[in-house]
Amino acid sequence: MDETNSHEIIFSIILVVHNERECLINLLQDLTLQDFPAERTEMILVDSASIDGTGQAMHDFAENHTRRRITILQNPDKITAPGLNLAIRAATGKFVLRLDAHTRIPTDFLTRNYEALQKGESVVGGRIVYMQPSGIWELILSTAVSSRFGAACAPFRQLRAAGYVDTLAFAAYSRQVFANVGLFNETLVRNEDNEMHYRIRKAGFRFYYDPTIISRYLSRRTLRGLLRQMYNNGLWIFPTMAIQPRCFSFRHFVPLFFFLILLFCALTAIVLTGWLLGFVLLVYFLAAFIFAAQKTSCFSGYRKFGVLLIPFYFFLIHSAYGIGTSVGMFRLIGEYFGLVLNPSQQF
């Protein structure tokens, strides 16, 4: 590390949290165990109107670590984008590193990020590994989400080789990036990172993926919570496209096409015959079982039966995302024709 300015803050670590007290405590503990010099970092913690004691956990942490630079901010809105902008404006570090409360990081996480940034990159990030919970139902859910067929087809979830990608999660950004492209769009309830990353790419910056930078992610623990997340992510696809039409890739629309095909086949079954619907479902579940079989090693003993349930979780995940995208699309069309629809309404 360059010692020419030993007092310079290298990393401004920003966390925007809403009702994630338990997860936040675990991540903050990981941050205290980093092998990167603590005096070269600062933490900016943003509480987004939590009611589960998250704010108190932040203050308790600050009181127990008085030698660290910790700033606690209040985001009265539950929306992530305003909270991120609050944190970025308060950041004084050379690089801004965004983390999620559901994340756990190894002791060399900051060091790995710093080494990649020293190569002259403007945005760096690494591979996300899903944590496997102990409960059988949570394990089935996590396995379905972490599959390439489920919801983990983004490069930063699968690639093993370093290189440039179209987006990253839990990335470290040079402050010059925000100086050039601005802050997050606060009108977006979801997908604010997709819109921001499109502007970053358009400005000429690149996203460098380094697989040695590893973080572990704990997915939603309940099926209802996961389906709500999928629905809301899909819901904001088209409202985001109204701002930045080219900020999504083809993979974001596959669940929409899947849902519309199912809808068409279902209507055909009512009016004519159900063979087309049966054929589509047969092909879908055949592919789903093939991908589920690749996850057999995640289960042991009596839990092997969980592999048989994964395809049905795939179906629910894709349907929730596709339905959300469809609703967002029709709302946008309705607004175009002057109908009164509320795109911010979530499931």
N, C-alpha and C positions, 0 to 999 in steps of 0.2 A: 504494500500500500504506500502511496505517495505521502511522505511525511512533511512536505514543504509547508503545509498548513494543517497542523495537528488538531486545530480547533474547528475545522470545517465539518459541518454536518453532511455526511454522505447520503444517508437514507432517511427520508421522511416516510415512515410506515403509517399508512392511513387505514382505518377500520371504521366502516359505517355499519352500525348494528341496530337491529330492531328485535327485541324479545329473544335474545340468544345468550342468556346469562351463562349457562353451563358450558356451552361451546366456547364462548369468549374467554372464560377463565382458563380453559385448557390451552388456547392459542397464546394468551398472554404469558403463560408459563413457558411455552416453547420459545417465545421471544427473549425471555430472560436467560435462556440456556444457549444462545447463539455464540459461536466462536468469533464473531465479528466484534470489534471494539464497541462497547456500549456507548462510550462518549462520542462516537461518530454517528449516532442514530438519534432520532426523536420519534415519539409515537403520538399520533393525532387520533384520538378516539372520539367518534361522533355517535351520540345516542339519539336514535330517531323515535322519540316518544314511546320508549319501552315502558311496560307496566309489570315486568317480571323481575325487577331488581337489577337489570343490566346496567343502568346508570350508577347504582350504588356500587356494583362490582368494579366499575371503572374507577370510581373515587377511592375505593378500598385499595385497589392496585397502585394508584398514584401515591397514596399515603404510605404504603409499604415499600415504595421504591423512589424515595425522594431524591436520589442521586441521578435518576434518569430524567430526561427531558420528556415530559408527558403533558399534552394539552387535551383537555376534555371540552368538547363543544356540544351544543344542543341543536338538533334539527327537528323543529316542531312538526314537520311533515314526515310521513312515513316513507315518502318516495326517496329512492336511493340517490338519484342524480343531484338534488340540492345538497344532500349530505356530503357527497364526494366533492362538490365544488367548495363547500365550506372548508373541508380538509385541505384541498389543494391550495386555496388562498392563504391558509395558515402555515403551509409547509415552507420550511427554510432550507431543506436539504438539496443537495445537488441532483438527487434522483428521488422520484416519488414512487413508492412501492405499495400497490394496493393488495390487501388481503381480505379474505372472507372469514367470518366467524366460524364457519363450518370446516375450516382448514386446520390441519396440523402440519408442522414443518420440522425437518431435521435440524440438527445443530449447525450444519454448514450451509443452510439455505441462503443467508445474506452473503456469505463469502462467495458462493457459486454465482449469485447474481452479479456481484461486484466484478468478478473475474470476466464474466461475459461482457459486461458494460465497458470494461477496460479495453476491449477489442475495437472500440469505436462505434458500437451499436447504440441506437437511440431508444429502442424498446426491446427488452429481453424477457423471456419467461421460460418455463419448463413444463415437464410432464406432470399430469395429475393422475394420481393413483387412488382409486376408491377404497376406502376403509371397509372392511367386512365386519359388520356387527355380529354379536353373539347369538341373538334371537333368530329362530328359523325363518319367521315371516319377514323380519327386517333383512335377513341375508338373501332371501329370494328377491326382495325388492331391489336391494343394492346390486345384486348380480344382473338383474334385468336392465337396470339403468346403465351399468358400466359396460354392457355389451355394445359392440359396434352396430348391431342391429337395433338396439334399444335407443339410447340417447347419447352415446359416446362416440360419434363418428367424426368429431372435430380432430384435426391433426394433433393438437396438443394433448389429446387423450390417448393417442395410439402410436405416434411416430417414435422410432428408436434412434434415428440419426439426426444430427444437428442440421439446421438449415433455416430458410426463410419460409414463413407461413402467412396466412391471411389474417389470423387473429390469435390472441393469447388470453389466458386467464391468469389472474394473480401476477400481473406483470410489473416490471420496474420501468418507469418512464423517465427520460431526461426531462428536466424542467423546460428545456427549449421546445419540446414537443407541444406543451400546453401554451407556451408563449406564441407559437406559430398558428395553432389551429383553434385555440380557445378552450373553453371548458365544456362540461357535459350539458346536453340539452335538457333543461329542467321541465319541459312539457311532456317528456316521456316517462311513463311509469315503469315500463320494462324496456329491455333491449337498448338501453342508453349506451352500453359499451359497443354494440354493433354500429350504431350511428357514429360514435366517436372514432372508432377504429377505421371506418371508411374515410373520414376526414383526415385521419393521420396518414393513411396510405395515399390518399389523393395529394397530400402535401409533399409526398416524396420520401417519407420515413418508412422504414421496413421493420417487420416483427421478426426478431431472431429467436429461434427455438433451440434451447440447449437441454437435451434430455438428462443431463447430470443435475439440473435444477429440479428437484422433486418435491412435490407437496402432496399430502394425503387429504382426501375430501370425504366428508361424511354426508351422504345423500339424505333426503327426507326419510324419516323413520316410519311414516305411516303411508299407506296407499292413498288415502284421501289427501294428505299434504302434498304428495308427489303429483297427483293428478291436478290439484289446484295450481301447482307451479307450472305444469305443462300447459294447462289451459290458458293461463295468464300470459305465458311466454308467447304462445301462438296468437293470442288475442291482439298483441301489440305489434305483430309483423307488419300489417298493412298501414296502421297509423304511423309507424316508423318510416315505412317506404314513402309515405306522403311527404316526408321531410327529406329523406335521402333514398331515392328510388333504387340505388345500386349497392346498398350496404349489406345485402344478404346474398348468400350463395344458394345454389340449387338444393342443397341438402335441407335447407330450412323449409322448403315447400313440399317435400315428399309426403309428410303426413297430410297436408291439405289435399294433394292429388289422391292419396289413399282414401280419405274420407269421402271425397266427391265421387270416386269410382264406386265405393260401397253404397253411397246414397243412390246413385244411378241404377246400380244392380238391384237394390231393394225395391225401387219403384218399378223396374222392369219385372221383378218377380210378382208384384201385385197385379200388374196389368197383363203380363204375358206368361212368362215361365220363370222358374227360379234356378234354372241350370247355370245361368251366367253368374249369379251370386254364389252358388255353390262352388263353381270353378275358381272364382277369385279367392274365396276363403280357403279352398283346398291348397292353392298355390301359396297363399300367404302363410298358412300354418305349417306347410311343409318347410318353407324357408325358415320360419320361426323355430321349429324343432331342430333343424340343422344347426342354427346358431346357438340354441340352448344347449345342445349336446356338447358344444365346445367349452361349456362352463361346468362340466361334470366334476372337474377337479376341485371346484369350490365347495363341494359338499362331501360329507363322509357319513358312513353308517346309515342310520335310518333316515338321515336328511336327504339321501339321494332322491327321494320322491319329489323334492323341491324342483328338480330339473324339469319335471313334467308340467309344473305350474308356470314356469318362466314364459312360454309362448303366450299365455293368456294375459300376463302382465305386459308383454310387448304390445299386445292388441289394445289394452286399456291406455297405455302411454301414448301410442300413436293416435288413437281415437281422440283423446283429450286434447292433444296438441292440434290435430286437424280440425276438430270442432271449434277450438278457440280461434284458429286462423280464419276459418269460414265466417265466424261471427264478426271478427274484426273487418274482414273484407266487405261483408254486407252492410256493416255500419258505415264504412267509408263510402260505399256506393250510395247509401241513403243520405249521407251528408251532402254528397255531390248534387243530389236531386232535391235538396232542401228539406229532407225529413229530419225531425228532431230525434237524434240518437246520441247516447252518451258513451263515447269510446273509452272513457276512464273506468267504467264499471267493471269490476273483477268478480271472479267466481269465489 
